[in-house]
Amino acid sequence: MTTITKKNLSKFLDYYHDLHDSYITNINYDIKNSKIELYIHVVWSGDPVLKENGFYETNPTKLKICLNDIETYNIKEIFSWDYITNIYIKYIKLNNNEFICLADNKENPLIYIVSRSMEYEEKDL
């Protein structure tokens, strides 16, 4: 798995187009190890190609995102029609400690997780 750092966060967001139009397919909680795994069906990745028929080949893929050493989280009910417009991933400070924050929306998120670290890997569709 690849760890998200301050150095590669922007590259991650650019490559996966801020997870625009993507949706969460599964959430796994590991309470004992303070870990949450998200499985996300990613619609846009890499460089989309305009095909002859006028439609884009968006390079869909599936991501597994692991958030480790959870500080806090809030996950509301998520439905199959709830998709991500633009993911919010930022490094934040809480109580003089630095964490990474992931939310599916900056203003009114359905999912909000603050953790010490975040890793990801592509999975087969």
C-alpha positions, 0 to 999 in steps of 0.5 A: 500500500502507498502512504499518503503524505503531504508530498504526494497528496496533491498528486493523488488528488490530481490522478484520481480527479478528486474522486469526482463522481466516485462512490463508496461501495464498502466500509470495514471497521476494525475497532480493535486495531483502530482502523477503517477501510473504505472501498471506493469505485473510482470513475475518473483516474489518470488521463481521460481519453476522448473517444471517436464517439464523443464519450470519454474513457475515464479509466475506472478503477477501485481503491482501497483506502485504509485510515489507521489510528483513528482519532475521531469519525462520523459516518452517516447513512450512505446510500447507493446513489450517494456519490462524491463530488469532490473529496476533502483530504487535508492535514489538520492540527488537533490538540497540537497533533497532526492528523489527516482528515478525509471527508466525502464533502467539505460542507455536509459530509456523510463520512468524516474520518480523522486519523494518524495515517492514510494508505491506498492501493488499487484493486481489481474491479 
